[in-house]
Amino acid sequence: MTEPDQVYKCNICGNVVKVLEPGAGQLVCCGQPMELQDGKDKEAE
């Protein structure tokens, strides 16, 4: 489950996603699950 303000990054293409609304499921990019970036919010902005 995603939570607001979490940041996810695709390890293949480098896309970054910041969660605005919580939701169930998993974020996927380039056919692979995106990786949660703990404490790296500033890097994505």
PDB file with one MODEL, atoms N, CA, C and O in Angstrom:
MODEL        1
ATOM      1  N   MET A   1       0.841  -1.190   0.000  1.00  0.00           N
ATOM      2  CA  MET A   1       0.000   0.000   0.000  1.00  0.00           C
ATOM      3  C   MET A   1       0.880   1.245   0.000  1.00  0.00           C
ATOM      4  O   MET A   1       1.828   1.350   0.778  1.00  0.00           O
ATOM      5  N   THR A   2       0.559   2.167  -0.866  1.00  0.00           N
ATOM      6  CA  THR A   2       1.311   3.416  -0.922  1.00  0.00           C
ATOM      7  C   THR A   2       0.723   4.412   0.068  1.00  0.00           C
ATOM      8  O   THR A   2      -0.464   4.373   0.390  1.00  0.00           O
ATOM      9  N   GLU A   3       1.580   5.296   0.538  1.00  0.00           N
ATOM     10  CA  GLU A   3       1.193   6.346   1.489  1.00  0.00           C
ATOM     11  C   GLU A   3       1.568   7.709   0.908  1.00  0.00           C
ATOM     12  O   GLU A   3       2.520   7.814   0.135  1.00  0.00           O
ATOM     13  N   PRO A   4       0.817   8.757   1.281  1.00  0.00           N
ATOM     14  CA  PRO A   4       1.137  10.092   0.765  1.00  0.00           C
ATOM     15  C   PRO A   4       2.587  10.484   1.046  1.00  0.00           C
ATOM     16  O   PRO A   4       3.136  10.160   2.099  1.00  0.00           O
ATOM     17  N   ASP A   5       3.191  11.177   0.101  1.00  0.00           N
ATOM     18  CA  ASP A   5       4.556  11.714   0.153  1.00  0.00           C
ATOM     19  C   ASP A   5       5.656  10.672  -0.004  1.00  0.00           C
ATOM     20  O   ASP A   5       6.834  11.019   0.079  1.00  0.00           O
ATOM     21  N   GLN A   6       5.309   9.404  -0.229  1.00  0.00           N
ATOM     22  CA  GLN A   6       6.345   8.423  -0.543  1.00  0.00           C
ATOM     23  C   GLN A   6       6.858   8.705  -1.949  1.00  0.00           C
ATOM     24  O   GLN A   6       6.117   9.197  -2.801  1.00  0.00           O
ATOM     25  N   VAL A   7       8.129   8.391  -2.187  1.00  0.00           N
ATOM     26  CA  VAL A   7       8.744   8.592  -3.493  1.00  0.00           C
ATOM     27  C   VAL A   7       9.231   7.241  -3.994  1.00  0.00           C
ATOM     28  O   VAL A   7       9.903   6.505  -3.271  1.00  0.00           O
ATOM     29  N   TYR A   8       8.883   6.917  -5.247  1.00  0.00           N
ATOM     30  CA  TYR A   8       9.287   5.656  -5.880  1.00  0.00           C
ATOM     31  C   TYR A   8      10.089   5.978  -7.126  1.00  0.00           C
ATOM     32  O   TYR A   8       9.820   6.965  -7.812  1.00  0.00           O
ATOM     33  N   LYS A   9      11.082   5.135  -7.419  1.00  0.00           N
ATOM     34  CA  LYS A   9      11.920   5.340  -8.596  1.00  0.00           C
ATOM     35  C   LYS A   9      12.022   4.044  -9.388  1.00  0.00           C
ATOM     36  O   LYS A   9      12.115   2.958  -8.816  1.00  0.00           O
ATOM     37  N   CYS A  10      12.002   4.172 -10.706  1.00  0.00           N
ATOM     38  CA  CYS A  10      12.214   3.039 -11.598  1.00  0.00           C
ATOM     39  C   CYS A  10      13.717   2.847 -11.774  1.00  0.00           C
ATOM     40  O   CYS A  10      14.424   3.773 -12.171  1.00  0.00           O
ATOM     41  N   ASN A  11      14.198   1.651 -11.481  1.00  0.00           N
ATOM     42  CA  ASN A  11      15.628   1.373 -11.604  1.00  0.00           C
ATOM     43  C   ASN A  11      16.062   1.148 -13.045  1.00  0.00           C
ATOM     44  O   ASN A  11      17.257   1.025 -13.316  1.00  0.00           O
ATOM     45  N   ILE A  12      15.113   1.093 -13.973  1.00  0.00           N
ATOM     46  CA  ILE A  12      15.453   0.878 -15.380  1.00  0.00           C
ATOM     47  C   ILE A  12      15.565   2.212 -16.127  1.00  0.00           C
ATOM     48  O   ILE A  12      16.599   2.504 -16.728  1.00  0.00           O
ATOM     49  N   CYS A  13      14.495   3.023 -16.087  1.00  0.00           N
ATOM     50  CA  CYS A  13      14.500   4.273 -16.859  1.00  0.00           C
ATOM     51  C   CYS A  13      14.713   5.523 -16.016  1.00  0.00           C
ATOM     52  O   CYS A  13      14.973   6.597 -16.559  1.00  0.00           O
ATOM     53  N   GLY A  14      14.607   5.398 -14.689  1.00  0.00           N
ATOM     54  CA  GLY A  14      14.842   6.540 -13.815  1.00  0.00           C
ATOM     55  C   GLY A  14      13.622   7.383 -13.506  1.00  0.00           C
ATOM     56  O   GLY A  14      13.741   8.389 -12.807  1.00  0.00           O
ATOM     57  N   ASN A  15      12.432   7.004 -14.011  1.00  0.00           N
ATOM     58  CA  ASN A  15      11.218   7.748 -13.682  1.00  0.00           C
ATOM     59  C   ASN A  15      11.038   7.801 -12.177  1.00  0.00           C
ATOM     60  O   ASN A  15      11.320   6.829 -11.476  1.00  0.00           O
ATOM     61  N   VAL A  16      10.563   8.954 -11.675  1.00  0.00           N
ATOM     62  CA  VAL A  16      10.315   9.144 -10.249  1.00  0.00           C
ATOM     63  C   VAL A  16       8.855   9.521 -10.070  1.00  0.00           C
ATOM     64  O   VAL A  16       8.314  10.338 -10.816  1.00  0.00           O
ATOM     65  N   VAL A  17       8.215   8.908  -9.059  1.00  0.00           N
ATOM     66  CA  VAL A  17       6.808   9.166  -8.762  1.00  0.00           C
ATOM     67  C   VAL A  17       6.682   9.532  -7.289  1.00  0.00           C
ATOM     68  O   VAL A  17       7.220   8.842  -6.423  1.00  0.00           O
ATOM     69  N   LYS A  18       5.963  10.630  -7.006  1.00  0.00           N
ATOM     70  CA  LYS A  18       5.654  11.009  -5.628  1.00  0.00           C
ATOM     71  C   LYS A  18       4.170  10.749  -5.411  1.00  0.00           C
ATOM     72  O   LYS A  18       3.338  11.235  -6.177  1.00  0.00           O
ATOM     73  N   VAL A  19       3.834   9.995  -4.386  1.00  0.00           N
ATOM     74  CA  VAL A  19       2.455   9.607  -4.102  1.00  0.00           C
ATOM     75  C   VAL A  19       1.705  10.789  -3.492  1.00  0.00           C
ATOM     76  O   VAL A  19       2.170  11.403  -2.532  1.00  0.00           O
ATOM     77  N   LEU A  20       0.539  11.101  -4.060  1.00  0.00           N
ATOM     78  CA  LEU A  20      -0.312  12.164  -3.542  1.00  0.00           C
ATOM     79  C   LEU A  20      -1.469  11.613  -2.731  1.00  0.00           C
ATOM     80  O   LEU A  20      -1.870  12.214  -1.735  1.00  0.00           O
ATOM     81  N   GLU A  21      -2.009  10.476  -3.149  1.00  0.00           N
ATOM     82  CA  GLU A  21      -3.141   9.837  -2.488  1.00  0.00           C
ATOM     83  C   GLU A  21      -2.774   8.391  -2.163  1.00  0.00           C
ATOM     84  O   GLU A  21      -2.170   7.716  -2.996  1.00  0.00           O
ATOM     85  N   PRO A  22      -3.124   7.895  -0.963  1.00  0.00           N
ATOM     86  CA  PRO A  22      -2.818   6.499  -0.628  1.00  0.00           C
ATOM     87  C   PRO A  22      -3.603   5.543  -1.508  1.00  0.00           C
ATOM     88  O   PRO A  22      -4.680   5.878  -2.001  1.00  0.00           O
ATOM     89  N   GLY A  23      -3.058   4.356  -1.699  1.00  0.00           N
ATOM     90  CA  GLY A  23      -3.757   3.381  -2.520  1.00  0.00           C
ATOM     91  C   GLY A  23      -3.190   1.990  -2.360  1.00  0.00           C
ATOM     92  O   GLY A  23      -2.063   1.807  -1.901  1.00  0.00           O
ATOM     93  N   ALA A  24      -3.992   1.014  -2.746  1.00  0.00           N
ATOM     94  CA  ALA A  24      -3.563  -0.382  -2.702  1.00  0.00           C
ATOM     95  C   ALA A  24      -2.859  -0.711  -4.005  1.00  0.00           C
ATOM     96  O   ALA A  24      -3.001   0.009  -4.993  1.00  0.00           O
ATOM     97  N   GLY A  25      -2.108  -1.784  -4.008  1.00  0.00           N
ATOM     98  CA  GLY A  25      -1.430  -2.211  -5.217  1.00  0.00           C
ATOM     99  C   GLY A  25       0.029  -1.828  -5.202  1.00  0.00           C
ATOM    100  O   GLY A  25       0.569  -1.404  -4.181  1.00  0.00           O
ATOM    101  N   GLN A  26       0.658  -1.985  -6.351  1.00  0.00           N
ATOM    102  CA  GLN A  26       2.095  -1.761  -6.468  1.00  0.00           C
ATOM    103  C   GLN A  26       2.363  -0.875  -7.676  1.00  0.00           C
ATOM    104  O   GLN A  26       1.741  -1.042  -8.725  1.00  0.00           O
ATOM    105  N   LEU A  27       3.283   0.059  -7.528  1.00  0.00           N
ATOM    106  CA  LEU A  27       3.667   0.906  -8.657  1.00  0.00           C
ATOM    107  C   LEU A  27       4.648   0.134  -9.539  1.00  0.00           C
ATOM    108  O   LEU A  27       5.629  -0.428  -9.051  1.00  0.00           O
ATOM    109  N   VAL A  28       4.368   0.116 -10.845  1.00  0.00           N
ATOM    110  CA  VAL A  28       5.184  -0.635 -11.799  1.00  0.00           C
ATOM    111  C   VAL A  28       5.567   0.275 -12.957  1.00  0.00           C
ATOM    112  O   VAL A  28       4.743   1.049 -13.445  1.00  0.00           O
ATOM    113  N   CYS A  29       6.824   0.179 -13.396  1.00  0.00           N
ATOM    114  CA  CYS A  29       7.316   0.929 -14.547  1.00  0.00           C
ATOM    115  C   CYS A  29       8.270   0.013 -15.299  1.00  0.00           C
ATOM    116  O   CYS A  29       9.017  -0.741 -14.676  1.00  0.00           O
ATOM    117  N   CYS A  30       8.258   0.063 -16.606  1.00  0.00           N
ATOM    118  CA  CYS A  30       9.130  -0.779 -17.441  1.00  0.00           C
ATOM    119  C   CYS A  30       8.970  -2.259 -17.115  1.00  0.00           C
ATOM    120  O   CYS A  30       9.914  -3.034 -17.267  1.00  0.00           O
ATOM    121  N   GLY A  31       7.770  -2.658 -16.666  1.00  0.00           N
ATOM    122  CA  GLY A  31       7.485  -4.055 -16.371  1.00  0.00           C
ATOM    123  C   GLY A  31       8.049  -4.550 -15.056  1.00  0.00           C
ATOM    124  O   GLY A  31       7.960  -5.742 -14.761  1.00  0.00           O
ATOM    125  N   GLN A  32       8.637  -3.656 -14.247  1.00  0.00           N
ATOM    126  CA  GLN A  32       9.223  -4.037 -12.964  1.00  0.00           C
ATOM    127  C   GLN A  32       8.645  -3.164 -11.848  1.00  0.00           C
ATOM    128  O   GLN A  32       8.299  -2.007 -12.087  1.00  0.00           O
ATOM    129  N   PRO A  33       8.535  -3.715 -10.621  1.00  0.00           N
ATOM    130  CA  PRO A  33       8.077  -2.896  -9.493  1.00  0.00           C
ATOM    131  C   PRO A  33       9.035  -1.723  -9.247  1.00  0.00           C
ATOM    132  O   PRO A  33      10.254  -1.869  -9.340  1.00  0.00           O
ATOM    133  N   MET A  34       8.461  -0.568  -8.934  1.00  0.00           N
ATOM    134  CA  MET A  34       9.284   0.604  -8.622  1.00  0.00           C
ATOM    135  C   MET A  34       9.815   0.473  -7.198  1.00  0.00           C
ATOM    136  O   MET A  34       9.193  -0.177  -6.358  1.00  0.00           O
ATOM    137  N   GLU A  35      10.968   1.093  -6.923  1.00  0.00           N
ATOM    138  CA  GLU A  35      11.630   0.988  -5.630  1.00  0.00           C
ATOM    139  C   GLU A  35      11.323   2.208  -4.769  1.00  0.00           C
ATOM    140  O   GLU A  35      11.472   3.346  -5.214  1.00  0.00           O
ATOM    141  N   LEU A  36      10.887   1.958  -3.514  1.00  0.00           N
ATOM    142  CA  LEU A  36      10.622   3.030  -2.561  1.00  0.00           C
ATOM    143  C   LEU A  36      11.937   3.688  -2.189  1.00  0.00           C
ATOM    144  O   LEU A  36      12.898   3.010  -1.827  1.00  0.00           O
ATOM    145  N   GLN A  37      11.979   5.026  -2.280  1.00  0.00           N
ATOM    146  CA  GLN A  37      13.182   5.798  -1.953  1.00  0.00           C
ATOM    147  C   GLN A  37      13.021   6.387  -0.563  1.00  0.00           C
ATOM    148  O   GLN A  37      12.471   7.479  -0.421  1.00  0.00           O
ATOM    149  N   ASP A  38      13.480   5.699   0.452  1.00  0.00           N
ATOM    150  CA  ASP A  38      13.362   6.171   1.843  1.00  0.00           C
ATOM    151  C   ASP A  38      14.219   7.408   2.079  1.00  0.00           C
ATOM    152  O   ASP A  38      15.429   7.400   1.849  1.00  0.00           O
ATOM    153  N   GLY A  39      13.557   8.483   2.548  1.00  0.00           N
ATOM    154  CA  GLY A  39      14.275   9.694   2.923  1.00  0.00           C
ATOM    155  C   GLY A  39      14.922  10.435   1.782  1.00  0.00           C
ATOM    156  O   GLY A  39      15.836  11.223   2.022  1.00  0.00           O
ATOM    157  N   LYS A  40      14.494  10.222   0.548  1.00  0.00           N
ATOM    158  CA  LYS A  40      15.105  10.898  -0.590  1.00  0.00           C
ATOM    159  C   LYS A  40      14.114  11.817  -1.296  1.00  0.00           C
ATOM    160  O   LYS A  40      14.241  12.044  -2.499  1.00  0.00           O
ATOM    161  N   ASP A  41      13.124  12.353  -0.567  1.00  0.00           N
ATOM    162  CA  ASP A  41      12.118  13.234  -1.169  1.00  0.00           C
ATOM    163  C   ASP A  41      12.749  14.431  -1.864  1.00  0.00           C
ATOM    164  O   ASP A  41      12.303  14.809  -2.948  1.00  0.00           O
ATOM    165  N   LYS A  42      13.766  15.033  -1.278  1.00  0.00           N
ATOM    166  CA  LYS A  42      14.366  16.243  -1.833  1.00  0.00           C
ATOM    167  C   LYS A  42      15.015  15.961  -3.186  1.00  0.00           C
ATOM    168  O   LYS A  42      15.029  16.830  -4.058  1.00  0.00           O
ATOM    169  N   GLU A  43      15.550  14.762  -3.366  1.00  0.00           N
ATOM    170  CA  GLU A  43      16.205  14.396  -4.614  1.00  0.00           C
ATOM    171  C   GLU A  43      15.215  14.348  -5.771  1.00  0.00           C
ATOM    172  O   GLU A  43      15.577  14.655  -6.907  1.00  0.00           O
ATOM    173  N   ALA A  44      13.965  13.965  -5.496  1.00  0.00           N
ATOM    174  CA  ALA A  44      12.963  13.804  -6.535  1.00  0.00           C
ATOM    175  C   ALA A  44      12.297  15.119  -6.925  1.00  0.00           C
ATOM    176  O   ALA A  44      11.698  15.207  -7.996  1.00  0.00           O
ATOM    177  N   GLU A  45      12.388  16.127  -6.089  1.00  0.00           N
ATOM    178  CA  GLU A  45      11.686  17.389  -6.358  1.00  0.00           C
ATOM    179  C   GLU A  45      12.499  18.322  -7.200  1.00  0.00           C
ATOM    180  O   GLU A  45      12.048  19.424  -7.513  1.00  0.00           O
TER     181      GLU A  45
ENDMDL
END
